[in-house]
Amino acid sequence: MKFKELLDYEIYHDILEIIYLGSNKSRPNFDPVLMFKIIILEIFYNFNDNKISK
């Protein structure tokens, strides 16, 4: 089973946008759902930001 099939992340878009934009108004405009997926991958695979960015 693929990771994207486990959960419909788009249903969380509105709440993630509020959290993401509310935490720091000067952040670059990245999709909040994408940022959430990256955090999940970091946790699931024990990655750090350096491994994710490569």
Rosetta blueprint (number, residue, H / E / L):
1 M L
2 K L
3 F H
4 K H
5 E H
6 L H
7 L L
8 D L
9 Y H
10 E H
11 I H
12 Y H
13 H H
14 D H
15 I H
16 L H
17 E H
18 I H
19 I H
20 Y H
21 L H
22 G H
23 S H
24 N L
25 K L
26 S L
27 R L
28 P L
29 N L
30 F L
31 D L
32 P H
33 V H
34 L H
35 M H
36 F H
37 K H
38 I H
39 I H
40 I H
41 L H
42 E H
43 I H
44 F H
45 Y H
46 N L
47 F L
48 N L
49 D H
50 N H
51 K H
52 I H
53 S H
54 K L
